Amino acid sequence: MLSDIIEVLQHYLKLVPKHQLSTQQSLLEIDKEKIQNNYLKGVPLEDLAILFDCPKNLIENVLHNRGIEIVCNEIPKPKKWYRKKH
């Protein structure tokens, strides 16, 4: 039973592209510059993570190392005001 599982996993390992297996968590300097510029233009962290194919915390680290404060870029919803009836 265990040998069958190992065999299946080895088979799937051969099917996974090599670029997905690399766990390189570093970005080129030009990518860091693009991340910074896009973030300052208002692109959310989640979208930057998808765009550069890296985890969100790596994007946060790049911005933090460059001295950029990470803020929420969602537009606040206006409060509804109700008039009291007398």
C-alpha positions in Angstrom: 0.0 0.0 0.0 2.7 2.5 1.0 4.8 1.5 -2.1 1.8 2.3 -4.3 1.5 5.8 -2.8 5.2 6.4 -3.3 5.0 5.3 -6.9 2.0 7.6 -7.6 3.8 10.5 -5.9 7.0 9.9 -8.0 4.9 9.8 -11.1 3.2 13.2 -10.3 6.6 14.6 -9.5 7.7 13.9 -13.0 4.6 15.7 -14.3 5.2 19.0 -12.3 7.1 21.5 -14.3 10.6 22.2 -13.0 10.0 26.0 -12.5 7.2 25.2 -10.0 9.6 23.1 -7.9 12.1 25.8 -7.4 11.6 27.4 -4.0 13.7 30.5 -4.9 12.2 33.2 -2.8 14.3 36.1 -4.2 13.4 38.7 -6.7 15.6 40.6 -9.1 16.2 44.2 -8.4 14.2 45.3 -11.4 11.2 43.2 -10.1 11.5 44.9 -6.7 11.4 48.3 -8.5 8.3 47.3 -10.4 6.6 46.0 -7.2 7.4 49.4 -5.6 6.1 51.4 -8.5 2.9 49.3 -8.9 2.1 49.5 -5.2 2.6 53.2 -5.1 0.1 53.4 -8.0 -2.5 51.6 -5.9 -2.2 48.0 -7.0 -3.2 45.8 -4.0 -0.8 43.3 -2.4 -2.8 40.3 -3.5 -2.7 41.4 -7.2 1.1 42.0 -7.0 1.6 38.6 -5.5 -0.3 37.1 -8.5 1.5 39.3 -11.0 5.0 38.4 -9.8 4.1 34.8 -8.9 5.3 35.0 -5.3 3.7 34.9 -1.8 2.1 38.0 -0.4 4.6 38.1 2.5 7.5 38.4 0.1 5.8 41.5 -1.5 5.4 42.9 2.0 9.0 42.3 2.8 10.2 44.0 -0.4 8.1 47.1 0.4 9.1 47.1 4.1 12.8 46.9 3.1 12.4 49.9 0.8 10.8 51.9 3.6 7.3 51.9 2.3 4.5 51.6 4.8 1.8 49.1 3.9 -1.7 50.5 4.2 -5.2 49.3 3.3 -6.1 50.7 -0.1 -9.8 49.9 0.1 -12.1 52.8 -0.3 -14.1 53.3 2.9 -17.8 52.9 2.6 -19.8 56.0 3.5 -21.7 55.9 6.7 -25.5 56.1 6.5 -26.9 58.8 8.6 -30.5 58.6 9.7 -32.5 61.4 11.0 -34.2 60.9 14.3 -38.0 61.2 14.1 -39.6 63.1 16.9 
